[in-house]
């Protein structure tokens, strides 16, 4: 086939026609060089997003409610250098926590990581009030986390 001259068209029309032909060819539309294949497999689109992973909320008290609480992040054993620091932290804890109920026993776990203090209250109500008050609070640049523990767990600590 010999190429001849095209009839004179305005430049804008010739450009538009060429652009349309290029788009049709790229998307395999009629008038272009490709063909369209129709698929019969439907695409499944979820109607709702997948459930979000539960994030541990430091303001929530975990565990089964009891009269004993475990408070984490009260101290960093590697940063405590002052003689008798365990007793100072215990007294500070007792002073703050006794506002919520009578405390029967407090254990400062000074040799373990996690800055843990465990407290046994006379009543479950006192433990719950203290736990809710401390959970999520900031103490010496650390956010406190609180959980209830059983009597058996407390005795093992």
C-alpha positions in Angstrom: 0.0 0.0 0.0 1.3 3.4 -0.9 0.9 6.2 1.5 -0.7 9.2 0.0 -1.5 12.5 1.4 -4.4 12.8 3.8 -7.2 15.2 3.0 -6.6 18.5 4.8 -8.1 18.6 8.3 -7.6 21.2 10.8 -4.6 20.4 13.0 -6.7 20.2 16.2 -9.0 17.6 14.6 -6.1 15.5 13.3 -4.5 15.6 16.8 -7.7 14.7 18.5 -8.3 11.8 16.1 -4.7 10.5 16.6 -5.1 10.8 20.4 -8.4 8.9 20.3 -6.9 6.2 18.1 -3.9 5.8 20.5 -6.3 5.6 23.5 -8.4 3.0 21.8 -5.3 0.9 20.9 -4.0 1.2 24.5 -7.3 0.0 26.0 -8.1 -2.4 23.2 -11.3 -0.6 22.3 -13.0 -1.0 18.9 -11.2 1.0 16.4 -7.9 0.3 18.0 -5.5 -2.6 17.3 -6.3 -4.8 20.4 -9.3 -6.8 21.4 -11.2 -7.0 24.6 -11.6 -10.3 26.4 -14.5 -10.4 28.8 -13.9 -12.3 32.0 -16.7 -14.2 33.7 -15.0 -14.4 37.1 -16.5 -11.8 39.4 -14.2 -9.9 41.7 -15.1 -10.2 45.4 -15.0 -6.9 47.2 -15.2 -7.1 51.0 -18.2 -5.1 52.3 -16.4 -4.2 55.6 -12.8 -3.9 56.4 -11.0 -6.7 58.4 -11.2 -6.3 62.1 -8.5 -4.2 63.7 -6.0 -5.9 65.9 -6.8 -5.1 69.5 -4.3 -2.6 70.9 -3.3 -3.0 74.6 -4.9 0.1 76.3 -2.9 1.2 79.3 -6.0 2.9 80.7 -7.8 -0.5 81.0 -7.2 -2.8 83.9 -6.7 -6.4 82.8 -7.4 -9.6 84.5 -10.3 -11.0 86.5 -11.3 -8.5 89.2 -9.9 -9.4 92.7 -8.6 -7.8 95.8 -5.0 -7.9 94.5 -3.5 -5.7 91.9 -0.2 -5.8 90.0 1.2 -2.4 88.9 3.9 -2.3 86.2 6.3 0.4 85.3 6.5 2.0 88.8 10.3 2.0 88.6 13.4 0.9 86.6 15.6 -1.3 88.8 18.6 -0.5 86.7 18.2 3.3 87.3 17.6 3.1 91.0 20.9 3.6 92.8 20.0 5.2 96.1 20.3 3.0 99.2 16.8 1.9 100.4 15.0 3.0 97.2 12.7 -0.1 97.5 11.3 1.1 100.8 10.9 4.7 99.5 8.8 3.5 96.5 6.8 1.1 98.7 5.9 4.0 101.1 5.0 6.3 98.2 2.8 3.6 96.7 1.1 2.9 100.0 0.4 6.6 100.6 -1.2 7.1 97.2 -3.0 3.7 97.1 -4.4 3.7 100.6 -6.8 6.5 99.6 -8.8 3.8 97.8 -9.0 1.2 100.6 -7.2 -0.6 103.3 -4.0 -2.2 102.1 -3.1 -5.6 103.6 0.3 -6.1 102.0 2.6 -4.5 99.4 5.5 -6.3 97.6 8.1 -4.4 95.6 9.7 -6.7 93.1 13.0 -4.9 93.0 15.0 -7.7 91.4 12.6 -8.2 88.4 12.4 -6.2 85.2 9.1 -4.3 84.6 9.1 -2.1 87.8 6.4 -4.3 89.4 4.6 -3.6 92.7 1.9 -5.9 93.9 -0.7 -4.9 96.5 -3.3 -6.8 98.4 -6.4 -4.8 99.5 -8.9 -5.7 102.2 -11.7 -5.5 99.7 -12.2 -6.0 96.0 -13.8 -2.5 95.8 -10.6 -0.9 97.2 -8.4 -2.8 94.7 -10.7 -1.8 91.8 -10.8 1.8 92.8 -7.0 1.9 93.1 -6.5 0.0 89.8 -8.7 2.3 87.9 -7.0 5.3 89.4 -3.5 4.2 88.5 -4.1 2.5 85.1 -2.6 4.7 82.3 -1.2 7.4 84.7 2.4 8.6 84.2 4.8 8.1 87.0 8.5 9.3 86.6 8.2 9.3 82.8 6.7 5.8 82.7 3.1 4.9 82.0 1.6 2.6 84.6 -0.2 -0.6 83.6 -2.4 -2.4 86.1 -3.8 -5.9 86.2 -5.7 -7.9 88.8 -4.0 -11.1 90.0 -5.3 -14.1 92.0 -4.3 -14.9 95.6 -2.3 -17.8 94.3 -0.3 -15.6 91.8 0.3 -13.1 94.7 1.7 -15.8 97.0 4.1 -16.9 94.2 5.5 -13.4 93.8 
